[in-house]
Amino acid sequence: MDLKLGKYVGHTVDIVYIDGRGRITKRAVQVRAVQGGVMKAFCLHRRAPRRFRTDHILAAMPVRPASVSGRDAG
């Protein structure tokens, strides 16, 4: 599956991926780089840099920015 994750470098996205134990997980991450089958990102849940195997990422979707008031923009 080719998700073309490189287009998200510099953006915050929600990813759905299969972790090392085979569990499906959803995380919000700030994408730093995508190269050689690895996405380097800052995980907003763990508040730490992380590496994700791109072949384990099932879906990626940009996070919509919240409005200035902190409410949903839609």
C-alpha positions in Angstrom: 0.0 0.0 0.0 1.5 3.3 -1.1 0.1 6.2 1.1 2.6 8.8 -0.2 3.4 9.9 3.4 6.1 12.3 2.2 3.5 14.9 1.5 2.8 15.2 5.2 6.3 16.2 6.2 6.0 19.3 8.4 2.3 18.6 9.2 0.3 17.0 12.0 -1.6 13.8 10.9 -3.6 11.1 12.5 -2.3 7.7 11.7 -3.8 4.2 12.1 -1.1 1.6 12.3 -0.3 -1.9 13.5 2.1 -1.8 16.5 4.8 -4.3 17.2 2.4 -6.6 19.1 -0.1 -6.6 16.2 -2.6 -4.2 17.8 -4.3 -1.5 15.6 -3.6 1.9 17.2 -4.5 5.5 16.3 -2.0 8.3 17.1 -1.7 12.0 16.2 1.9 12.7 15.1 3.9 15.6 13.7 5.7 14.2 10.7 9.4 15.0 10.5 10.7 12.8 7.7 9.8 9.8 5.6 12.7 7.7 4.1 13.7 4.1 3.6 10.4 2.7 4.8 10.4 4.7 8.1 8.4 7.7 9.1 10.1 9.8 11.8 7.6 11.8 13.8 6.9 13.4 17.1 4.1 11.5 18.8 1.7 13.9 20.5 0.3 11.1 22.7 3.7 10.0 24.1 5.2 13.5 23.8 8.3 12.0 22.3 10.0 11.3 19.0 9.0 8.0 17.4 9.7 6.0 14.3 7.0 4.2 12.5 7.4 1.5 9.8 5.5 2.8 6.8 4.4 -0.7 5.8 2.5 -0.8 9.2 0.7 2.4 8.6 -2.8 1.6 7.4 -4.2 5.2 7.0 -3.0 8.8 7.4 -5.2 11.9 7.5 -4.3 15.5 8.1 -5.5 16.9 11.4 -7.8 19.9 11.0 -6.5 22.9 13.0 -8.8 24.1 15.8 -10.2 27.6 15.6 -8.7 30.4 17.6 -11.3 30.0 20.3 -10.3 26.4 20.7 -13.6 25.1 19.2 -13.9 22.8 16.2 -13.5 24.7 13.0 -16.5 23.1 11.4 
